[in-house]
Amino acid sequence: MPKLNAILVSVMALGTLPGVLFGQSTKSVQEFLEGLLLQPPSSEIPLESLERIVRPLETAPAAEVTQILPSIRRAARHPNVYVRLGAALALMHIALVRMDGTTLLGQQLDILGDFLNEADSRMSESSLMMLGTLKPLPPPQAIPLLLRFAERTDADAQRQARALTTAVIQNNMALRLKQSSQEEEIILAVERFALRNLDSPTRSALLDGIGLAGSTDRNPRLTAIVVAGLRHSDANVRKRGLHNLMRLGQEEIRKASVDVERLRTQDPDAEVRAEADKALRVMGGESQFPR
């Protein structure tokens, strides 16, 4: 699976490390994980072959995966970060591929929550991917983990913006399936985050997330955050605000048409003026919504 391999490589990004290559002679994922658990807290463990070793978790019978989960949990609690990365990779092969991932990992969400809050960005990124990818639908208990992470003041802000986007999209899916909603808690969390003194890339990431989620399910309070981006001091944020306003549709552009017209005629940035002109053409049906 080339796409999965690319994701795993980008998240792990460990390169070639010195030391003994664990796992070359293992006969099962279980044995390999047990071997990882024997490592001292400070040792560096080369993990370049781990992807091949844990790949059977993608297709193994659910009963066999369930038997291995206790070893993965122990590895996830290990003081050595490389052992924890091994546990994360094993979990990713379940979460990103299997259609029964939610059933298998529903009792492991505390581990994913711990990974999400790890200082090591590889751990946090892997958890965010898993919480947003569990199939057939991430469990509702994943949303509070995402919201608590977004409330932190010492975490990576762009990752927090993506966590909030993930929560919004998951809740939209739950609503379409007539499942219980956590909409009010999510919207409040997004509003609190938007009130922060965010840098321009993070503000843009938040607007992109709202636009992505709102392209199918709109919320007026989230739309208001996008419209506020049209008045931002940074031209890139204003441009992303216009782009995502177009994602939200003609009616939302019409409601913000005074701001859009002002940007079309008065903004000092030529690209912003051009984007505003495009938005007005989308509103009038003369142009297609952006992809």
HELIX and SHEET records of a PDB file:
HELIX    1   1 PRO A    2  MET A   12  1                                  11    
HELIX    2   2 VAL A   29  LEU A   37  1                                   9    
HELIX    3   3 LEU A   50  VAL A   54  1                                   5    
HELIX    4   4 ARG A   55  GLU A   58  5                                   4    
HELIX    5   5 ALA A   62  ALA A   76  1                                  15    
HELIX    6   6 VAL A   81  ALA A   95  1                                  15    
HELIX    7   7 GLY A  101  LEU A  105  1                                   5    
HELIX    8   8 GLY A  106  GLN A  108  5                                   3    
HELIX    9   9 LEU A  109  LEU A  116  1                                   8    
HELIX   10  10 SER A  121  THR A  133  1                                  13    
HELIX   11  11 ALA A  142  GLU A  151  1                                  10    
HELIX   12  12 ALA A  157  ARG A  176  1                                  20    
HELIX   13  13 GLU A  183  ALA A  194  1                                  12    
HELIX   14  14 SER A  200  GLY A  214  1                                  15    
HELIX   15  15 PRO A  220  GLY A  229  1                                  10    
HELIX   16  16 ALA A  235  LEU A  248  1                                  14    
HELIX   17  17 GLN A  250  LYS A  255  1                                   6    
HELIX   18  18 SER A  257  GLN A  266  1                                  10    
HELIX   19  19 ALA A  270  MET A  283  1                                  14    
END                                                                             
